[in-house]
Amino acid sequence: MNIDRQQLQQIVRDVARTTLLPLFNNVNREYKKDGSIITVADKAMQQALTERLAVLCPDVPLLGEEMSAEEQQALIDSGQSLWCLDPVDGTSNFAAGLPFFSVSLALIKGGQVIVGVVLDPIRDECFSAVRGEGAWLNDAPLVTEETGLSLKRSIAFVDFKRLPTALSTQLVSHRPYGSQRNLGSIALELCWLAAGRGHVFLHGNQHIWDYAAGDLILAEAGGYAATLDGESPFKPTLQPRSSYAAADLSLFEQWQTTLDAIRS
């Protein structure tokens, strides 16, 4: 299956421009059973991208966040190649008019992500990666750089509300990093890590559509990530997974040591 990365980027850009941006800060929100927000923009983006991708790859179905759990599980269980989409990663930001959200699209084949695209439509920044070929920001190569920073001087992207209480309490009361942010879009936080706009990352409860594309982009740029249980961060499952990550190996090892010590 040969996918033209630039063509895929253009599809996501086109749909975001015509479908998503006209609704920014101009939609009513609803709440799902789990308390998360959904808007008409999420549904419209998923429908529009489903249609465009069906033309590009007629034999590849789409697993989207805005599907029933039964539909999602059937697609995962099928073992076939899948598009994996979060039509608006950061819906609460989008609905509130906060300009920090993204469209996250990954192609899963053979149990791994082979192509990932994350679009920030506000900044017109498109992050992308192809397994084994590298990562890009728009069409410039994206490569992580050694920061030379200690963990104590780093900026950390941490979502406290989805971490075990004991871990989040320790991270607040005995702060091991320089400062902390939670920007509300997992996909963009991973991409910003790859771009050097942050240094370490921690999330306790990611869904596959949240991290599939961003995880590949970070890895192909040269970053590092694992679950809190020491597994590879990506797994073709609907079960939420934890992840900690860093832009370079030294920070990753410092972050790993710190988290292991807190959790022991």
C-alpha positions, 0 to 999 in steps of 0.5 A: 500500500503506497500512500503519498504523504503530501497528498494525504496532508493536502486532503486533511488541510482541505477538509479542515479549511472547509469543514472545521475552521468555519465552526471554530468558536461557533458551535454548541457542545454536547457531552458523551457518557464519559463526560468528554465533549463532542460538537457538530465539528467532530461529526462533520470532520469525521464524515468528510474525511471518511468520504475523502479517504474512501476515494483515496483508498477504497479498501481501507475502512476508517476507525474514528473517535466518533463511532460506537464502541461496537463499531470501533471494536469490530474494526480493531478485531478485523486485523485489517489495515485501518485509518485511525482518526481523531477529527478534533483532538482538543474539542473542549479547546475548540468549543471554547475558542482556545486556538489549540486543537488538531486533526490527527490521522494515522494509517495502521497496517500489520499492527503498527502505524505506517503513516501519521499526519497531525494538522494544526489548522490555526497555525497552518502547521502539518506534522507528518511521518512515514515509518522508516523514512522520517518526519516533517513539519510542513515539508521541512525535515523534523529532527529532534535535537539534544537539549543539554538540559537536565530534567529539573530545567525542562518543560513538561507536558503533563495531564494530571487528571488522568494519572494515578492520584499518588503519582500526580500528587508527588509530581505536584508536591515534589516537582522534578521538572522546571515547569509544567503545561497541559495544552489539551491536545495529545497529538499536538503535544507529542508533535511539539515535543518533536519540534523542541517546544517542550521536553518531556511528556506524561499522560495516563489514559490515551486512546488510540486515536489520540496518540497513533499519529503523534507517536510515530511522528515523535519516534521518526523525528528521533524522540523516545516514548514508552508506557508506564509499564515499560511497553512500546506506546502503540498497540492496536487496542481500544484500551487506554494506554499511558505514555511518557516521552522525551525529546532526547535519550538523556531526558528520557532516561532521567524522566524514566528514572524519576517516574520509576522512583515515584511509583516504586 
